[in-house]
Amino acid sequence: MLSRIKSSGAQLLSIQAWKIRLVFFGGALLVGLIAAIFAILCDYANDWFREQSHQSTYLPFIITPLGLALLVWLTRRVFPGSQGSGIPQSIATIEMSDHEDRSRLLSLRIAFGKMLLTIGGLFSGASIGREGPTVHVGASIMYSLGHMARFPSHFMERGLVMAGGAAGIAAAFNTPLAGIMFAIEEMSRSFEQRTSGTLITAVVLAGITAIALHGNYTYFGTATIEVELIGSILLAIVVCGVIGGLLGGFFSFILVWGSQRIAPMQNRWPILIAAGCGLIIAVVGLLSNGQTFGTGYEEAKQVLSGDGEVVTGFTFYKMISTLASYLSGIPGGIFAPSLSAGAGLGAVVAPWFAGTPETAIVILCMAGFFSAVVQTPLTSIIIIMEMTNNQTLLLPIMMTSFIAYGISRIINHEAIYQALARPFIEQANARHKSKVPESNENEHLV
């Protein structure tokens, strides 16, 4: 017992231990600050494009294709590694053991490019979110700080990536608990107890920083719902879970399948592909009266609050626009667009259940669709609850999320971010294999 106390005291006073804590906690504060600034700039870009598209219905046919083409050129020429959501890159680096491989996907240059190009995507009207990119930015910042501090251990680098990604979710959604669960459920399939305390503290610090700058807001406002008996909405739970699971699972399947099929064409004609995707986004925007441009945050909030409504077919329009945005090759996430697509689905399903509050159905559809897309039901449950500041629907949200998750697993045996991370891991393995013959040849010559 005495030896344990001495060991704990020595660790508490250790310079190396405090150096590690300083990097984790200081990095978390920095991630929270940058995430808050990133959110403000993304909202401005989103609002600017909407204003322009309202003034001229056909302006997106110029801005969106040209904007996406320019962004893809910058992504490939100036900021390689910054494309897409950023969550697959963060997950892939956890599986890597080589610093050079990780640095190809996590760096301060990539973090800057990720923010700049995501903002550019929203200025161009792309259907993307900032939450996934914030994970990538957070992981890049924490990893870079750890490298500057010269942490030698592979284990410590992995912990830094996890903490940075989790802090990014916490700061982006203003949901610290979701950040912790995201690190456990998505970024690491086995959560190491040795890093749990430090990681949780880092997430909380990032969340506090975001709250200090934004105020204690809820992402989609406050939804007040009274549901006395679970049996009264049991049928709605099943319907929302099944429909959300089917549509969300289909969406994630098409996104992964499309990413694999379009990759060879992107290598040959990246600018042309991006411009074509931009044209699709503009056409869908015209058909949806401009509601599919941007994150979809406003549409989801209006549906939840009952202050507005979305066009017929909004969910399908949003899915198409988000697929085109992701497959174009620009940086941008799918979290916010998926949540707004789920809200649109709720607006369609709600009239089927006249005795159930409409907002309750919308929340259940959001939970079902989002859980099916990302296949992280616990994270989805916490995000939905924290974003809407609603605990009365905890059990219905849980049931809906797990039904949708189960259906999505039938459609997609591999979670979307794990599938999208695989090419990055395979590329790293291929680089290592290509070095082996060269090494053997040199040995033979010697």
Protein Blocks (a to p, Z undefined) as FASTA:
>chain_A
ZZmmmmmmmmmmpmklmmmmmmmmmmmmmmmmmmmmmmmmmmmmmmmmmmmmmmpmklmm
mmmmmmmmmmmmmmmmmmghiacjklmmmmmmmmpcbfklmmmmgcfklmmmmmmmmmmm
mmnopacdfklmmmmmmmmmmmmmmmmnopabfklmmmmmmmmmmmmmmmmnopaklmmm
mmmmmmpmbdcfklmmmmmmmmmmmmmmmmmmnopadfklpaddddfblklmmmmmmmmm
mmmmmmmmmmmmmmmmmmmmmmmmmmmmmmlmmmmmmmmmmmmmmmnnopmgcjllmmmm
mmmnopaccdehklmmmmmmmmmmmmnopacdfklmmmmmmmmmmmmmmmmmmmbcfklm
mmmmmmmmmmmmnopaklmmmmmmmmnopaklmmmmmmmmmmmmmmmmmmmmbdfklmmm
mmmmmmmmmmmmmmmmmmmmmmmmZZ
